[in-house]
Amino acid sequence: MSVTAAKGFTAAGIAAGIKENGNPDLALVVNTGPRRAAAGVFTSNRVKAAPVLWSEQVLKSGQVSAVVLNSGGANACTGPKGFQDTHATAEKAAEVLGRGAIEIAVCSTGLIGVLLPMDKLLPGLEQAAAALSEHGGEKAAIAIKTTDTVHKTSVVTKDGWTVGGMAKGAGMLAPGLATMLVVLTTDADLDDETLDKALRAATKVTFDRVDSDGCMSTNDTVLLLASGSSGITPGYEEFAEAVRRVCDDLGQQLIRDAEGASKDIKVEVVGAATEDDAVEVGRSIARNNLLKCAIHGEDPNWGRVLSAIGTTKAAFEPDRLNVAINGVWVCKNGGVGEDREKVDMRYREVHIVADLAAGSETATIWTNDLTADYVHENSAYSS
Amino acid sequence: MSVTAAKGFTAAGIAAGIKENGNPDLALVVNTGPRRAAAGVFTSNRVKAAPVLWSEQVLKSGQVSAVVLNSGGANACTGPKGFQDTHATAEKAAEVLGRGAIEIAVCSTGLIGVLLPMDKLLPGLEQAAAALSEHGGEKAAIAIKTTDTVHKTSVVTKDGWTVGGMAKGAGMLAPGLATMLVVLTTDADLDDETLDKALRAATKVTFDRVDSDGCMSTNDTVLLLASGSSGITPGYEEFAEAVRRVCDDLGQQLIRDAEGASKDIKVEVVGAATEDDAVEVGRSIARNNLLKCAIHGEDPNWGRVLSAIGTTKAAFEPDRLNVAINGVWVCKNGGVGEDREKVDMRYREVHIVADLAAGSETATIWTNDLTADYVHENSAYSS
């Protein structure tokens, strides 16, 4: 269902030959409804790929007619020629779709520092436009995969309106956006300001809190397009909740597909003085390589949790910290708590609770373990 | 030679039975000279081990008579009992050495969250005191090893005076001090304020810039003891340079012995607007897991260098960045530079130069690659 679950959208995913192995590598999502409202959130990395620089400009109008997405090349660190290629991509899509180029967002993912094969991409756009369909959402989701082992889609349907989406991402998942491309669509009848507010609120507590390996990409993009095709204007809270649910679901799918991971780790920080403290502590725990190795080895090593907390500026007293791993409070008041032998770590999901005993704020960060497979996947191939 | 290279020091290293495998695990370093001046630098982790809390108090007087160091247990996150154990260790050492307990620094390393076997440690102190020798430096260096594959010592001898030292550390090497215990000794005749100034200046540009895995320990300690036994008071600059050289040498030995590493990576940031910018960028590059995996795979992946730079707040323009790997400028002006095929990465040492083109400040950070062996070593055993 993906991006075509909401009315007023068509999509396609094809193999344009950008990937040398012949796998699908080019997707198109087109808004065919009465509205073209849109919002976008982009990587906070200061080294931004050409398509990010382009799409940021596109989104300034709050209008997006279509999105072109390619895998097989990030078009990042490619200089003026890379930007010209993104521009040419938007121009070509505009031509084949009969829209204005300034309403065409572009997303790319793949290896940094390599120019895209425009002789494959531009003809591919004609092929993709010819394949556009109200049932094309899944094919689009497949075409944006890189090291993803599965394609990711999610849909929430409410009373007469829908929010759906697709995502790619399997590594470089980090704060300030997990590294990924995400396109969300809705047939709700809403303006771009409302979309922007709902999208930022949702990404802040979902994708921004997915931190697989602490590495932030140059290409992160999350777009939300509204077609207005349902003719329904839902209340803000209900709409924002639906967007949040789709983002949360896609974020979870990203974590579950993280490169080389054998454990999904939910780091829940409680008892924080502020939400910012909770997020800072959660990230510090989630990024601790030694802890991530210990979790991989099914070792409930709470000392490494405390060591990670200790590097933050959050409000806490070392002798009041408590840590639970899979429900067992292995650390109480900064020291040894319940018997660590009681901790059952056989399953893929691991739940760490860090209690700062300094307030009532909370935050949850999702991460993965660090494995030899992660090393192999990221040392054997450029990405 | 180690801590007994300088006149006025004796040392010992013995097996007290703290480690279950029977390896040496207890070291003593005693100042026998006319002076007892000392300085110390400790972990900036807010979760500090009991011996760190104790030794910080000891150092406030600027006087240290002796240092007790144990491997086989970090005595961190051990609550009031852990602190009592450290205190009892200092009291026992004071008794057997005939010194005041408040002049006995204590250092521990090993697993967090486990109490030390005091029934082994206290008798061990008698045994260690009996073994003290002017040639005991090497045995002391051996007794503080944990996952270290080699013991680390260094000596600089100048005109009539000497600075020597020993270090342990092989993982959890991170900024704000690489995780380690270091004892430096000198027979120069200097007061504690001069020692403190020279030690802080040295650690700032050596141990603080060793960042193996971004993980900061609860037990980091660097001590510098002066016996005055040479009767010589060197000029500050000459002395500070000698201390810096010993610290630099020991820091390099730590990196070369980092857990599971197959590459030593020198990250040199040049063209920075400020030294702080250079350090921030160097650390960001040194901590990028994806880059560290790429280096392990002998892949000169400069895109990951740019991606890491982009997450910092340093002054730079993305389209002016240059990156050299092993002498080949693979990235110029933020884009593709010289042919990456020219980069020879067969050797253990890898040299990355990141030119921010924003000024003339520089800094060098040392790190390692990320390997499957690192994962194995840190997932198979608690540490």
Chai-1 contact restraints between the chains, C-beta under 6 A:
chainA,res_idxA,chainB,res_idxB,connection_type,confidence,min_distance_angstrom,max_distance_angstrom,comment,restraint_id
A,N45,B,G310,contact,1.0,0.0,6.0,A-B,restraint_1
A,N45,B,T311,contact,1.0,0.0,6.0,A-B,restraint_2
A,R46,B,G310,contact,1.0,0.0,6.0,A-B,restraint_3
A,V47,B,L306,contact,1.0,0.0,6.0,A-B,restraint_4
A,V47,B,G310,contact,1.0,0.0,6.0,A-B,restraint_5
A,V47,B,P318,contact,1.0,0.0,6.0,A-B,restraint_6
A,C77,B,G303,contact,1.0,0.0,6.0,A-B,restraint_7
A,C77,B,L306,contact,1.0,0.0,6.0,A-B,restraint_8
A,C77,B,G334,contact,1.0,0.0,6.0,A-B,restraint_9
A,C77,B,G335,contact,1.0,0.0,6.0,A-B,restraint_10
A,T78,B,G335,contact,1.0,0.0,6.0,A-B,restraint_11
A,G79,B,G335,contact,1.0,0.0,6.0,A-B,restraint_12
A,I112,B,G303,contact,1.0,0.0,6.0,A-B,restraint_13
A,G113,B,G303,contact,1.0,0.0,6.0,A-B,restraint_14
A,G113,B,V336,contact,1.0,0.0,6.0,A-B,restraint_15
A,D213,B,N289,contact,1.0,0.0,6.0,A-B,restraint_16
A,C215,B,N288,contact,1.0,0.0,6.0,A-B,restraint_17
A,C215,B,L290,contact,1.0,0.0,6.0,A-B,restraint_18
A,M216,B,T311,contact,1.0,0.0,6.0,A-B,restraint_19
A,T218,B,S307,contact,1.0,0.0,6.0,A-B,restraint_20
A,N288,B,C215,contact,1.0,0.0,6.0,A-B,restraint_21
A,N289,B,D213,contact,1.0,0.0,6.0,A-B,restraint_22
A,L290,B,C215,contact,1.0,0.0,6.0,A-B,restraint_23
A,L290,B,N378,contact,1.0,0.0,6.0,A-B,restraint_24
A,C293,B,V375,contact,1.0,0.0,6.0,A-B,restraint_25
A,C293,B,N378,contact,1.0,0.0,6.0,A-B,restraint_26
A,C293,B,S379,contact,1.0,0.0,6.0,A-B,restraint_27
A,H296,B,S379,contact,1.0,0.0,6.0,A-B,restraint_28
A,G297,B,S379,contact,1.0,0.0,6.0,A-B,restraint_29
A,G297,B,A380,contact,1.0,0.0,6.0,A-B,restraint_30
A,D299,B,S382,contact,1.0,0.0,6.0,A-B,restraint_31
A,N301,B,S382,contact,1.0,0.0,6.0,A-B,restraint_32
A,G303,B,C77,contact,1.0,0.0,6.0,A-B,restraint_33
A,G303,B,I112,contact,1.0,0.0,6.0,A-B,restraint_34
A,G303,B,G113,contact,1.0,0.0,6.0,A-B,restraint_35
A,L306,B,V47,contact,1.0,0.0,6.0,A-B,restraint_36
A,L306,B,C77,contact,1.0,0.0,6.0,A-B,restraint_37
A,S307,B,T218,contact,1.0,0.0,6.0,A-B,restraint_38
A,G310,B,N45,contact,1.0,0.0,6.0,A-B,restraint_39
A,G310,B,R46,contact,1.0,0.0,6.0,A-B,restraint_40
A,G310,B,V47,contact,1.0,0.0,6.0,A-B,restraint_41
A,T311,B,N45,contact,1.0,0.0,6.0,A-B,restraint_42
A,T311,B,M216,contact,1.0,0.0,6.0,A-B,restraint_43
A,P318,B,V47,contact,1.0,0.0,6.0,A-B,restraint_44
A,G334,B,C77,contact,1.0,0.0,6.0,A-B,restraint_45
A,G335,B,C77,contact,1.0,0.0,6.0,A-B,restraint_46
A,G335,B,T78,contact,1.0,0.0,6.0,A-B,restraint_47
A,G335,B,G79,contact,1.0,0.0,6.0,A-B,restraint_48
A,V336,B,G113,contact,1.0,0.0,6.0,A-B,restraint_49
A,L370,B,V375,contact,1.0,0.0,6.0,A-B,restraint_50
A,T371,B,V375,contact,1.0,0.0,6.0,A-B,restraint_51
A,A372,B,A372,contact,1.0,0.0,6.0,A-B,restraint_52
A,A372,B,V375,contact,1.0,0.0,6.0,A-B,restraint_53
A,V375,B,C293,contact,1.0,0.0,6.0,A-B,restraint_54
A,V375,B,L370,contact,1.0,0.0,6.0,A-B,restraint_55
A,V375,B,T371,contact,1.0,0.0,6.0,A-B,restraint_56
A,V375,B,A372,contact,1.0,0.0,6.0,A-B,restraint_57
A,N378,B,L290,contact,1.0,0.0,6.0,A-B,restraint_58
A,N378,B,C293,contact,1.0,0.0,6.0,A-B,restraint_59
A,S379,B,C293,contact,1.0,0.0,6.0,A-B,restraint_60
A,S379,B,H296,contact,1.0,0.0,6.0,A-B,restraint_61
A,S379,B,G297,contact,1.0,0.0,6.0,A-B,restraint_62
A,A380,B,G297,contact,1.0,0.0,6.0,A-B,restraint_63
A,S382,B,D299,contact,1.0,0.0,6.0,A-B,restraint_64
A,S382,B,N301,contact,1.0,0.0,6.0,A-B,restraint_65
